Amino acid sequence: MSADKTILIAGTYDTKDDELSYLADCIRGQGGGVLTMDVSVLGDPKAPTDVSKHDVAQVGGSSIEAAIDSGDENVAMQIMAKGAAAMAAQLHSEGKIDGAIVLGGTMGTDLALDLCSALPLGVPKFVVSTVSFSAMLPPERLAADIQMILWAGGLYGLNSVCKSSLSQAAGAVLGAARAVEPPKRDRPLIGMTSFGKTILHYMVKLKPALEQRGYEVAVFHATGMGGRAFESLAEQGAFACVMDFATQEVGNHMMGSGISAGADRMTNAGLKGIPQMVAPACYDLVDLIGWQPLPDRLQGREAHAHNRLLTSVLLSTEERREVARLMADKLSTATGPTTFLLPNQGGNEWDRPGAPLHDAEGLAAFCSEMRAACPANVTLEDLDCHINDDAFSEQVLAIFDQWVAEGIVPEGVS
């Protein structure tokens, strides 16, 4: 029986040959095909792989000899990571693989992040790692649809514990390759950021209105990983227009929060020249990991425990000014049409008059600083409303319709 889907398996075959071979056997046992890639440097696999380590290094513009001669394992692995990413992208473009799975510890995971980022959205990409979900994995290196499986008991050699992880991973990647519905790209895609309806409402009105105009709308939950996925797709040029209204991750990163989308948050759409509207939803808050104690410098501040995972703490007036300056600096790098909408009556449901996190002085300070710092390449729309008011959404649609009329945004598909 011929295989219906082929999965790329990548790893260091000199140290993990048994584990990688077991993974391949599991996939083949379920009727899938396998294409193997060795990313070792020093040693060799027990049997030749479909893509050798020499092939990988060469595609990366180097050689195994150069990797060895570097005398530095970090440099050597980066040579292999560059080649593995390029080779995976090539194999997919040639129709030779339908998904990918990479096995490793910290070295293999470092390489895996590059390989997965080289594959398009909709191509199943799994990382089986001893450090899956670890805080050491920087958000900006995570592909938008990467999947991770913790490799329990997988440091050295096969055992019944690690086989449990590997067999599940084999079923997951093959099943995903069989079940995936890749993005259709039949309508222009609008990327929007937001939070849940308890704190922000605009997407409830905007999403159906934009869909009626012939656009597809993807709303990203801007709590670190959602913002990361948004930035990843913006960097790929996936969006016809961006409505980046929940920009709280900028302040999170500035404040050193673990809930971060990376240092490049709020920059990739602009650098790609994608038309973008930006607004400061929740600019006044820093999200913190709820099960960790508050940092000393934030003790005693007004806070909202959203759940056991996430707590939002109010920023000081000066910190809000700093956020405004940082947002302006990020927007200054934009090469496409950019409008900043400034709702001067507030940026989330918790900051309305009478609500627990209302701070009129802090809001006024942010608005004043934003007006002063707004760069020349950005149009600032000063709105006398709250971000959750209908007036905000109506102005967004008015600007959008004008951009469509001027040919800045492509017309929707009926």
C-alpha beads as a LAMMPS data file, in Angstrom:
LAMMPS data file: protein, C-alpha beads

414 atoms
413 bonds

1 atom types
1 bond types

-500.0 500.0 xlo xhi
-500.0 500.0 ylo yhi
-500.0 500.0 zlo zhi

Masses

1 110.0

Atoms # bond

1 1 1 0.000 0.000 0.000
2 1 1 1.454 3.352 -1.014
3 1 1 1.729 6.110 1.604
4 1 1 -0.833 8.899 1.358
5 1 1 1.238 11.525 3.205
6 1 1 4.984 11.889 3.652
7 1 1 6.484 13.280 6.844
8 1 1 9.942 14.795 7.111
9 1 1 11.769 13.497 10.203
10 1 1 14.778 15.548 11.236
11 1 1 17.218 15.021 14.067
12 1 1 20.761 14.185 15.064
13 1 1 21.026 10.592 13.886
14 1 1 24.481 10.173 15.422
15 1 1 23.018 10.394 18.954
16 1 1 19.296 9.672 18.482
17 1 1 19.186 7.073 15.732
18 1 1 17.113 4.590 17.755
19 1 1 14.545 7.194 18.779
20 1 1 14.245 8.672 15.282
21 1 1 13.959 5.213 13.728
22 1 1 11.232 4.291 16.215
23 1 1 9.338 7.457 15.254
24 1 1 9.676 6.553 11.565
25 1 1 8.443 3.012 12.192
26 1 1 5.365 4.387 14.004
27 1 1 4.515 6.635 11.054
28 1 1 5.053 3.877 8.520
29 1 1 2.983 1.513 10.650
30 1 1 0.037 3.901 10.245
31 1 1 0.391 3.964 6.464
32 1 1 2.413 7.152 6.211
33 1 1 5.584 7.789 4.287
34 1 1 8.825 9.078 5.772
35 1 1 11.685 11.200 4.471
36 1 1 14.626 11.336 6.883
37 1 1 17.084 14.187 7.400
38 1 1 20.271 13.942 9.442
39 1 1 21.425 17.180 11.104
40 1 1 24.342 15.675 13.009
41 1 1 27.815 17.186 12.864
42 1 1 30.368 14.816 14.389
43 1 1 28.917 11.314 14.039
44 1 1 27.063 9.276 11.447
45 1 1 23.743 7.380 11.432
46 1 1 23.635 3.611 11.516
47 1 1 22.211 3.623 7.992
48 1 1 22.112 6.398 5.364
49 1 1 19.284 8.940 5.627
50 1 1 17.373 10.377 2.674
51 1 1 19.019 13.759 3.267
52 1 1 22.544 13.531 4.630
53 1 1 24.218 15.961 7.004
54 1 1 26.504 16.954 4.115
55 1 1 23.456 17.835 1.993
56 1 1 22.074 19.947 4.843
57 1 1 25.281 21.888 5.411
58 1 1 25.747 22.471 1.673
59 1 1 22.233 23.861 1.210
60 1 1 22.994 26.182 4.113
61 1 1 25.988 27.541 2.222
62 1 1 28.610 25.764 4.308
63 1 1 30.029 22.295 4.968
64 1 1 30.357 19.753 7.740
65 1 1 34.083 20.404 7.734
66 1 1 33.472 24.097 8.419
67 1 1 31.086 23.219 11.229
68 1 1 33.656 20.921 12.831
69 1 1 36.521 23.354 12.288
70 1 1 34.582 26.108 14.062
71 1 1 35.256 24.266 17.315
72 1 1 32.020 25.715 18.694
73 1 1 28.885 23.610 19.047
74 1 1 26.652 26.692 18.861
75 1 1 28.209 27.863 15.592
76 1 1 28.070 24.327 14.194
77 1 1 24.406 23.899 15.025
78 1 1 23.525 27.249 13.492
79 1 1 25.162 26.108 10.250
80 1 1 22.984 23.003 10.335
81 1 1 19.876 24.973 11.330
82 1 1 20.241 27.283 8.340
83 1 1 20.638 24.325 6.007
84 1 1 17.813 22.307 7.571
85 1 1 15.393 25.231 7.244
86 1 1 16.319 25.809 3.599
87 1 1 16.135 22.095 2.794
88 1 1 12.719 21.687 4.454
89 1 1 11.325 24.642 2.512
90 1 1 12.746 23.207 -0.721
91 1 1 11.318 19.737 -0.095
92 1 1 7.883 21.205 0.599
93 1 1 7.925 23.446 -2.475
94 1 1 8.788 20.377 -4.568
95 1 1 5.811 18.494 -3.129
96 1 1 7.973 15.864 -1.462
97 1 1 6.734 16.344 2.128
98 1 1 3.337 17.028 3.670
99 1 1 4.489 17.720 7.229
100 1 1 7.561 17.762 9.433
101 1 1 8.594 16.550 12.864
102 1 1 11.868 17.335 14.616
103 1 1 13.266 15.536 17.643
104 1 1 15.756 16.982 20.081
105 1 1 17.005 18.429 23.327
106 1 1 18.110 22.058 23.488
107 1 1 20.382 21.732 20.432
108 1 1 17.785 19.984 18.303
109 1 1 15.035 22.327 19.467
110 1 1 17.107 25.379 18.533
111 1 1 17.379 23.969 15.015
112 1 1 13.732 22.863 14.992
113 1 1 12.462 26.402 15.519
114 1 1 14.238 27.561 12.350
115 1 1 13.041 24.572 10.337
116 1 1 9.416 25.048 11.373
117 1 1 9.518 28.776 10.651
118 1 1 10.632 28.008 7.097
119 1 1 7.430 26.062 6.357
120 1 1 4.186 27.847 5.381
121 1 1 1.098 28.121 7.548
122 1 1 -0.990 24.974 7.167
123 1 1 1.949 22.589 6.846
124 1 1 1.905 20.439 10.024
125 1 1 5.063 21.125 12.004
126 1 1 5.745 19.275 15.243
127 1 1 8.642 19.544 17.675
128 1 1 9.185 16.716 20.153
129 1 1 11.542 18.165 22.708
130 1 1 12.815 17.744 26.231
131 1 1 12.270 21.511 26.622
132 1 1 8.849 21.935 25.005
133 1 1 6.881 24.897 26.418
134 1 1 9.958 26.131 28.276
135 1 1 10.426 29.843 28.958
136 1 1 13.808 29.572 27.224
137 1 1 12.024 29.439 23.849
138 1 1 11.759 33.061 22.607
139 1 1 8.295 33.954 21.279
140 1 1 9.675 35.571 18.137
141 1 1 11.097 32.238 16.970
142 1 1 7.821 30.304 17.144
143 1 1 6.042 29.629 13.855
144 1 1 2.403 30.679 13.826
145 1 1 1.066 27.105 13.873
146 1 1 3.926 25.210 15.518
147 1 1 2.951 22.229 17.693
148 1 1 5.095 21.013 20.582
149 1 1 5.093 17.734 22.486
150 1 1 7.052 17.251 25.690
151 1 1 9.471 14.377 25.275
152 1 1 9.291 12.806 28.717
153 1 1 12.154 10.485 29.588
154 1 1 13.839 11.198 26.276
155 1 1 17.315 12.362 27.212
156 1 1 19.171 9.192 26.275
157 1 1 17.874 6.031 24.657
158 1 1 14.515 4.365 24.191
159 1 1 12.273 3.348 27.081
160 1 1 8.558 2.829 27.612
161 1 1 8.117 6.383 28.933
162 1 1 9.614 8.150 25.921
163 1 1 7.953 5.717 23.510
164 1 1 4.619 6.974 24.795
165 1 1 5.551 10.505 23.718
166 1 1 7.058 9.434 20.400
167 1 1 4.150 7.226 19.365
168 1 1 1.665 10.010 20.113
169 1 1 3.805 12.436 18.133
170 1 1 3.865 10.072 15.161
171 1 1 0.087 9.831 15.174
172 1 1 -0.280 13.568 15.663
173 1 1 1.862 14.687 12.740
174 1 1 0.507 12.086 10.314
175 1 1 -3.060 12.725 11.420
176 1 1 -2.541 16.466 11.016
177 1 1 -1.153 16.010 7.507
178 1 1 -4.231 14.008 6.597
179 1 1 -6.756 16.314 8.260
180 1 1 -5.359 19.800 7.710
181 1 1 -7.382 22.374 5.776
182 1 1 -4.760 24.829 4.498
183 1 1 -5.642 28.533 4.228
184 1 1 -7.718 29.069 1.080
185 1 1 -6.480 32.569 0.215
186 1 1 -9.651 33.091 -1.832
187 1 1 -10.441 36.402 -0.111
188 1 1 -8.130 39.169 1.126
189 1 1 -7.212 38.523 4.751
190 1 1 -7.557 41.132 7.493
191 1 1 -5.447 40.583 10.622
192 1 1 -6.974 41.963 13.826
193 1 1 -5.818 41.796 17.452
194 1 1 -8.153 41.784 20.436
195 1 1 -9.050 40.150 23.748
196 1 1 -12.232 38.481 25.004
197 1 1 -15.588 40.239 24.761
198 1 1 -15.627 41.075 28.475
199 1 1 -12.941 43.718 27.971
200 1 1 -13.040 44.620 24.251
201 1 1 -16.063 44.679 21.939
202 1 1 -15.035 46.181 18.591
203 1 1 -14.431 42.875 16.819
204 1 1 -18.093 41.929 17.381
205 1 1 -19.124 44.736 15.025
206 1 1 -16.094 44.863 12.755
207 1 1 -15.705 41.189 11.847
208 1 1 -19.182 40.691 10.262
209 1 1 -19.017 44.119 8.607
210 1 1 -15.700 43.273 6.958
211 1 1 -16.906 39.805 5.963
212 1 1 -19.934 41.390 4.283
213 1 1 -17.466 43.461 2.266
214 1 1 -15.816 40.282 0.967
215 1 1 -12.888 39.878 3.347
216 1 1 -11.718 37.112 5.627
217 1 1 -10.964 38.255 9.175
218 1 1 -8.593 36.498 11.583
219 1 1 -8.728 37.785 15.179
220 1 1 -5.624 37.098 17.281
221 1 1 -5.757 36.860 21.089
222 1 1 -3.017 39.296 22.073
223 1 1 -1.737 37.508 25.163
224 1 1 1.797 36.727 24.041
225 1 1 1.486 33.744 21.732
226 1 1 -1.459 35.239 19.830
227 1 1 0.524 38.377 19.137
228 1 1 3.449 36.219 18.087
229 1 1 1.305 34.378 15.530
230 1 1 -0.002 37.734 14.289
231 1 1 3.529 39.099 13.841
232 1 1 4.699 35.896 12.155
233 1 1 1.985 36.129 9.502
234 1 1 2.521 39.874 9.071
235 1 1 6.198 39.204 8.413
236 1 1 5.165 36.721 5.715
237 1 1 2.951 39.361 4.081
238 1 1 -0.192 37.321 4.675
239 1 1 -2.474 40.293 5.403
240 1 1 -4.116 42.713 2.983
241 1 1 -4.682 45.078 5.895
242 1 1 -3.959 45.083 9.612
243 1 1 -6.197 46.307 12.450
244 1 1 -3.800 46.062 15.355
245 1 1 -5.958 47.418 18.145
246 1 1 -4.853 45.312 21.154
247 1 1 -1.240 46.402 21.506
248 1 1 -0.806 45.605 25.194
249 1 1 2.030 43.191 24.425
250 1 1 4.218 46.218 23.651
251 1 1 3.904 47.329 27.264
252 1 1 4.257 43.767 28.507
253 1 1 7.621 43.429 26.801
254 1 1 8.721 46.867 27.975
255 1 1 7.931 45.893 31.571
256 1 1 9.736 42.555 31.326
257 1 1 6.610 40.418 31.583
258 1 1 6.776 36.741 30.672
259 1 1 3.625 37.322 28.594
260 1 1 5.443 38.708 25.586
261 1 1 5.101 38.509 21.818
262 1 1 8.732 39.514 21.350
263 1 1 10.704 42.686 20.799
264 1 1 9.399 43.094 17.235
265 1 1 5.738 43.353 18.269
266 1 1 3.905 46.070 16.301
267 1 1 6.603 46.346 13.611
268 1 1 6.298 43.606 10.997
269 1 1 3.195 44.837 9.189
270 1 1 4.749 48.267 8.878
271 1 1 8.072 46.934 7.626
272 1 1 6.199 44.915 4.978
273 1 1 4.300 48.022 3.857
274 1 1 0.940 46.502 4.816
275 1 1 -1.742 49.177 5.357
276 1 1 -2.391 49.282 9.076
277 1 1 -4.684 50.846 11.602
278 1 1 -3.381 50.780 15.159
279 1 1 -5.080 51.593 18.461
280 1 1 -4.065 51.403 22.139
281 1 1 -6.455 48.880 23.687
282 1 1 -5.294 48.068 27.227
283 1 1 -2.264 50.364 26.865
284 1 1 -2.669 51.091 30.616
285 1 1 -2.083 47.519 31.790
286 1 1 0.770 45.065 32.031
287 1 1 -0.202 41.397 31.914
288 1 1 1.661 39.150 34.326
289 1 1 1.694 35.412 34.891
290 1 1 -1.049 35.014 37.467
291 1 1 0.452 32.185 39.500
292 1 1 3.700 34.061 40.082
293 1 1 4.072 36.723 42.807
294 1 1 3.949 40.339 41.684
295 1 1 7.376 41.958 41.281
296 1 1 8.277 44.213 44.188
297 1 1 8.037 47.354 42.050
298 1 1 4.404 46.534 41.196
299 1 1 3.255 45.667 44.707
300 1 1 0.358 47.752 45.989
301 1 1 -0.963 48.740 42.553
302 1 1 -4.515 48.274 41.330
303 1 1 -4.776 44.882 39.667
304 1 1 -7.334 42.614 38.026
305 1 1 -6.971 38.842 38.323
306 1 1 -8.492 37.675 35.069
307 1 1 -8.062 34.022 36.055
308 1 1 -5.408 31.834 37.691
309 1 1 -3.150 32.244 34.665
310 1 1 -3.237 35.982 34.050
311 1 1 -3.275 39.107 36.210
312 1 1 -3.335 42.637 34.797
313 1 1 -1.682 45.433 36.788
314 1 1 -2.201 49.161 36.242
315 1 1 0.730 51.115 34.820
316 1 1 1.864 54.383 36.388
317 1 1 1.381 57.684 34.583
318 1 1 5.051 57.858 33.583
319 1 1 5.022 54.241 32.370
320 1 1 2.045 55.095 30.150
321 1 1 4.011 57.960 28.656
322 1 1 6.856 55.534 28.028
323 1 1 4.485 53.117 26.280
324 1 1 3.269 55.952 24.045
325 1 1 6.821 56.864 23.058
326 1 1 7.668 53.213 22.375
327 1 1 4.581 52.742 20.184
328 1 1 5.451 55.883 18.240
329 1 1 9.008 54.670 17.750
330 1 1 7.795 51.319 16.406
331 1 1 5.341 52.965 14.016
332 1 1 8.059 55.258 12.692
333 1 1 9.550 52.263 10.851
334 1 1 6.355 51.642 8.837
335 1 1 6.687 51.891 5.073
336 1 1 2.982 51.633 4.239
337 1 1 -0.103 53.704 5.065
338 1 1 -0.490 53.845 8.843
339 1 1 -3.208 55.415 10.972
340 1 1 -3.183 55.550 14.763
341 1 1 -6.656 55.824 16.271
342 1 1 -6.628 57.479 19.700
343 1 1 -9.922 56.993 21.596
344 1 1 -9.497 59.613 24.294
345 1 1 -12.201 58.209 26.580
346 1 1 -10.435 54.913 27.264
347 1 1 -8.998 51.700 25.921
348 1 1 -10.792 48.854 27.724
349 1 1 -13.951 48.091 29.656
350 1 1 -12.161 48.247 33.007
351 1 1 -11.026 51.869 32.569
352 1 1 -14.430 53.529 32.098
353 1 1 -15.543 56.069 34.739
354 1 1 -16.728 54.132 37.771
355 1 1 -14.892 50.962 36.738
356 1 1 -12.192 49.586 39.088
357 1 1 -9.192 50.565 36.914
358 1 1 -10.340 54.029 35.830
359 1 1 -7.534 56.595 35.872
360 1 1 -8.431 59.859 34.124
361 1 1 -5.028 61.436 34.790
362 1 1 -3.138 58.478 33.380
363 1 1 -5.370 58.375 30.283
364 1 1 -4.839 62.082 29.658
365 1 1 -1.082 61.675 30.030
366 1 1 -0.974 58.813 27.535
367 1 1 -3.077 60.694 24.987
368 1 1 -0.978 63.834 25.348
369 1 1 2.283 61.911 24.941
370 1 1 0.952 60.000 21.939
371 1 1 -0.045 63.199 20.172
372 1 1 3.380 64.688 20.793
373 1 1 5.356 61.574 19.822
374 1 1 3.360 60.458 16.780
375 1 1 5.840 60.277 13.850
376 1 1 5.372 62.148 10.583
377 1 1 4.663 58.960 8.594
378 1 1 1.605 58.188 10.756
379 1 1 -1.837 59.808 10.566
380 1 1 -3.258 60.318 14.059
381 1 1 -7.049 60.208 14.409
382 1 1 -8.085 61.770 17.721
383 1 1 -11.459 60.218 18.575
384 1 1 -13.782 61.599 21.250
385 1 1 -15.041 58.145 22.261
386 1 1 -14.128 54.941 24.075
387 1 1 -12.563 52.085 22.109
388 1 1 -15.654 49.949 22.816
389 1 1 -18.100 52.594 21.549
390 1 1 -19.759 52.194 18.158
391 1 1 -18.130 55.474 17.106
392 1 1 -14.713 53.797 17.184
393 1 1 -15.763 50.895 14.953
394 1 1 -17.583 53.234 12.586
395 1 1 -14.448 55.325 12.125
396 1 1 -12.411 52.182 11.472
397 1 1 -14.828 51.150 8.730
398 1 1 -14.851 54.662 7.254
399 1 1 -11.043 54.657 6.968
400 1 1 -11.055 51.117 5.602
401 1 1 -13.655 51.944 2.940
402 1 1 -11.633 54.996 1.920
403 1 1 -8.486 52.865 1.601
404 1 1 -10.379 50.400 -0.594
405 1 1 -11.731 53.238 -2.755
406 1 1 -8.176 54.600 -3.182
407 1 1 -6.765 51.185 -4.042
408 1 1 -4.622 51.036 -0.904
409 1 1 -6.434 47.849 0.180
410 1 1 -7.569 45.369 -2.514
411 1 1 -11.280 45.011 -3.036
412 1 1 -13.084 42.152 -1.303
413 1 1 -14.411 39.111 -3.132
414 1 1 -18.177 38.752 -3.299

Bonds

1 1 1 2
2 1 2 3
3 1 3 4
4 1 4 5
5 1 5 6
6 1 6 7
7 1 7 8
8 1 8 9
9 1 9 10
10 1 10 11
11 1 11 12
12 1 12 13
13 1 13 14
14 1 14 15
15 1 15 16
16 1 16 17
17 1 17 18
18 1 18 19
19 1 19 20
20 1 20 21
21 1 21 22
22 1 22 23
23 1 23 24
24 1 24 25
25 1 25 26
26 1 26 27
27 1 27 28
28 1 28 29
29 1 29 30
30 1 30 31
31 1 31 32
32 1 32 33
33 1 33 34
34 1 34 35
35 1 35 36
36 1 36 37
37 1 37 38
38 1 38 39
39 1 39 40
40 1 40 41
41 1 41 42
42 1 42 43
43 1 43 44
44 1 44 45
45 1 45 46
46 1 46 47
47 1 47 48
48 1 48 49
49 1 49 50
50 1 50 51
51 1 51 52
52 1 52 53
53 1 53 54
54 1 54 55
55 1 55 56
56 1 56 57
57 1 57 58
58 1 58 59
59 1 59 60
60 1 60 61
61 1 61 62
62 1 62 63
63 1 63 64
64 1 64 65
65 1 65 66
66 1 66 67
67 1 67 68
68 1 68 69
69 1 69 70
70 1 70 71
71 1 71 72
72 1 72 73
73 1 73 74
74 1 74 75
75 1 75 76
76 1 76 77
77 1 77 78
78 1 78 79
79 1 79 80
80 1 80 81
81 1 81 82
82 1 82 83
83 1 83 84
84 1 84 85
85 1 85 86
86 1 86 87
87 1 87 88
88 1 88 89
89 1 89 90
90 1 90 91
91 1 91 92
92 1 92 93
93 1 93 94
94 1 94 95
95 1 95 96
96 1 96 97
97 1 97 98
98 1 98 99
99 1 99 100
100 1 100 101
101 1 101 102
102 1 102 103
103 1 103 104
104 1 104 105
105 1 105 106
106 1 106 107
107 1 107 108
108 1 108 109
109 1 109 110
110 1 110 111
111 1 111 112
112 1 112 113
113 1 113 114
114 1 114 115
115 1 115 116
116 1 116 117
117 1 117 118
118 1 118 119
119 1 119 120
120 1 120 121
121 1 121 122
122 1 122 123
123 1 123 124
124 1 124 125
125 1 125 126
126 1 126 127
127 1 127 128
128 1 128 129
129 1 129 130
130 1 130 131
131 1 131 132
132 1 132 133
133 1 133 134
134 1 134 135
135 1 135 136
136 1 136 137
137 1 137 138
138 1 138 139
139 1 139 140
140 1 140 141
141 1 141 142
142 1 142 143
143 1 143 144
144 1 144 145
145 1 145 146
146 1 146 147
147 1 147 148
148 1 148 149
149 1 149 150
150 1 150 151
151 1 151 152
152 1 152 153
153 1 153 154
154 1 154 155
155 1 155 156
156 1 156 157
157 1 157 158
158 1 158 159
159 1 159 160
160 1 160 161
161 1 161 162
162 1 162 163
163 1 163 164
164 1 164 165
165 1 165 166
166 1 166 167
167 1 167 168
168 1 168 169
169 1 169 170
170 1 170 171
171 1 171 172
172 1 172 173
173 1 173 174
174 1 174 175
175 1 175 176
176 1 176 177
177 1 177 178
178 1 178 179
179 1 179 180
180 1 180 181
181 1 181 182
182 1 182 183
183 1 183 184
184 1 184 185
185 1 185 186
186 1 186 187
187 1 187 188
188 1 188 189
189 1 189 190
190 1 190 191
191 1 191 192
192 1 192 193
193 1 193 194
194 1 194 195
195 1 195 196
196 1 196 197
197 1 197 198
198 1 198 199
199 1 199 200
200 1 200 201
201 1 201 202
202 1 202 203
203 1 203 204
204 1 204 205
205 1 205 206
206 1 206 207
207 1 207 208
208 1 208 209
209 1 209 210
210 1 210 211
211 1 211 212
212 1 212 213
213 1 213 214
214 1 214 215
215 1 215 216
216 1 216 217
217 1 217 218
218 1 218 219
219 1 219 220
220 1 220 221
221 1 221 222
222 1 222 223
223 1 223 224
224 1 224 225
225 1 225 226
226 1 226 227
227 1 227 228
228 1 228 229
229 1 229 230
230 1 230 231
231 1 231 232
232 1 232 233
233 1 233 234
234 1 234 235
235 1 235 236
236 1 236 237
237 1 237 238
238 1 238 239
239 1 239 240
240 1 240 241
241 1 241 242
242 1 242 243
243 1 243 244
244 1 244 245
245 1 245 246
246 1 246 247
247 1 247 248
248 1 248 249
249 1 249 250
250 1 250 251
251 1 251 252
252 1 252 253
253 1 253 254
254 1 254 255
255 1 255 256
256 1 256 257
257 1 257 258
258 1 258 259
259 1 259 260
260 1 260 261
261 1 261 262
262 1 262 263
263 1 263 264
264 1 264 265
265 1 265 266
266 1 266 267
267 1 267 268
268 1 268 269
269 1 269 270
270 1 270 271
271 1 271 272
272 1 272 273
273 1 273 274
274 1 274 275
275 1 275 276
276 1 276 277
277 1 277 278
278 1 278 279
279 1 279 280
280 1 280 281
281 1 281 282
282 1 282 283
283 1 283 284
284 1 284 285
285 1 285 286
286 1 286 287
287 1 287 288
288 1 288 289
289 1 289 290
290 1 290 291
291 1 291 292
292 1 292 293
293 1 293 294
294 1 294 295
295 1 295 296
296 1 296 297
297 1 297 298
298 1 298 299
299 1 299 300
300 1 300 301
301 1 301 302
302 1 302 303
303 1 303 304
304 1 304 305
305 1 305 306
306 1 306 307
307 1 307 308
308 1 308 309
309 1 309 310
310 1 310 311
311 1 311 312
312 1 312 313
313 1 313 314
314 1 314 315
315 1 315 316
316 1 316 317
317 1 317 318
318 1 318 319
319 1 319 320
320 1 320 321
321 1 321 322
322 1 322 323
323 1 323 324
324 1 324 325
325 1 325 326
326 1 326 327
327 1 327 328
328 1 328 329
329 1 329 330
330 1 330 331
331 1 331 332
332 1 332 333
333 1 333 334
334 1 334 335
335 1 335 336
336 1 336 337
337 1 337 338
338 1 338 339
339 1 339 340
340 1 340 341
341 1 341 342
342 1 342 343
343 1 343 344
344 1 344 345
345 1 345 346
346 1 346 347
347 1 347 348
348 1 348 349
349 1 349 350
350 1 350 351
351 1 351 352
352 1 352 353
353 1 353 354
354 1 354 355
355 1 355 356
356 1 356 357
357 1 357 358
358 1 358 359
359 1 359 360
360 1 360 361
361 1 361 362
362 1 362 363
363 1 363 364
364 1 364 365
365 1 365 366
366 1 366 367
367 1 367 368
368 1 368 369
369 1 369 370
370 1 370 371
371 1 371 372
372 1 372 373
373 1 373 374
374 1 374 375
375 1 375 376
376 1 376 377
377 1 377 378
378 1 378 379
379 1 379 380
380 1 380 381
381 1 381 382
382 1 382 383
383 1 383 384
384 1 384 385
385 1 385 386
386 1 386 387
387 1 387 388
388 1 388 389
389 1 389 390
390 1 390 391
391 1 391 392
392 1 392 393
393 1 393 394
394 1 394 395
395 1 395 396
396 1 396 397
397 1 397 398
398 1 398 399
399 1 399 400
400 1 400 401
401 1 401 402
402 1 402 403
403 1 403 404
404 1 404 405
405 1 405 406
406 1 406 407
407 1 407 408
408 1 408 409
409 1 409 410
410 1 410 411
411 1 411 412
412 1 412 413
413 1 413 414
